[in-house]
Amino acid sequence: MAKRTKSAVKANRQNIKRREANRALRSKLRTGLKAIRKALDAKDIDDAKGQLKSVQSLVDKMATKGIIHRNTAARYKSRLVARLAS
């Protein structure tokens, strides 16, 4: 078995921390999207309008951090606004 270098061991530790952080952020994003979609499905327009600003902000933050692609973020926001308008 090959000996691992110090830098490889450190890189592995960093990857584990980053993966956990990214997983938590992705979960937070999915929870936010699920909440507004649930409000839209229930035809609770007032609740959905209230959540829209915070969810859009959350989506933008995730795109900035590289959790999701910026085009994916734009698509999520566009679809939410379109559903709210209809």
C-alpha positions in Angstrom: 0.0 0.0 0.0 1.4 3.4 -1.0 2.2 5.9 1.7 0.0 9.0 1.7 1.8 12.3 1.7 0.9 15.0 4.3 -0.6 17.2 1.7 -2.8 14.3 0.5 -4.0 13.7 4.0 -4.7 17.4 4.5 -6.5 17.7 1.2 -8.7 14.7 2.2 -9.6 16.4 5.5 -10.5 19.6 3.6 -12.6 17.7 1.1 -14.6 16.0 3.8 -15.4 19.3 5.5 -16.3 21.0 2.3 -18.5 18.1 1.2 -20.4 18.3 4.5 -20.8 22.1 4.2 -22.0 21.8 0.6 -24.5 19.0 1.6 -26.0 21.2 4.4 -26.3 24.2 2.0 -27.9 22.0 -0.7 -30.4 20.6 1.9 -31.3 24.2 3.0 -31.9 25.1 -0.6 -34.1 22.1 -1.3 -36.1 22.8 1.9 -36.8 26.4 0.9 -37.9 25.3 -2.6 -40.1 22.6 -1.2 -41.8 25.1 1.1 -42.7 27.6 -1.6 -43.8 24.9 -4.0 -46.0 23.4 -1.3 -47.6 26.8 -0.8 -48.1 27.2 -4.5 -49.7 23.7 -4.8 -52.1 24.6 -1.9 -53.0 27.8 -3.8 -51.8 29.8 -0.7 -50.7 32.8 -2.8 -50.2 35.2 0.1 -47.8 32.7 1.8 -46.0 32.0 -1.5 -45.5 35.8 -2.1 -44.1 36.2 1.4 -41.6 33.3 0.8 -40.6 34.3 -2.7 -38.1 37.0 -1.8 -36.3 34.8 0.8 -36.2 31.8 -1.6 -34.9 33.9 -4.4 -32.2 35.2 -2.1 -31.3 31.7 -1.0 -31.1 30.5 -4.6 -28.8 33.4 -5.5 -26.5 32.7 -2.6 -26.2 29.0 -3.6 -25.3 30.0 -7.1 -22.7 32.5 -5.8 -21.2 29.8 -3.6 -21.1 27.3 -6.5 -23.6 24.9 -5.0 -25.7 25.2 -8.1 -25.0 26.6 -11.5 -26.1 30.2 -12.1 -28.3 29.1 -15.0 -30.0 26.6 -12.8 -30.6 29.3 -10.2 -32.2 31.5 -12.9 -34.4 28.6 -14.1 -35.6 28.0 -10.5 -36.5 31.6 -9.9 -38.1 32.0 -13.3 -40.3 29.0 -12.8 -41.3 30.1 -9.3 -42.3 33.6 -10.5 -44.2 32.1 -13.5 -46.2 29.7 -11.2 -46.9 32.6 -8.8 -48.2 34.8 -11.7 -50.5 32.1 -13.1 
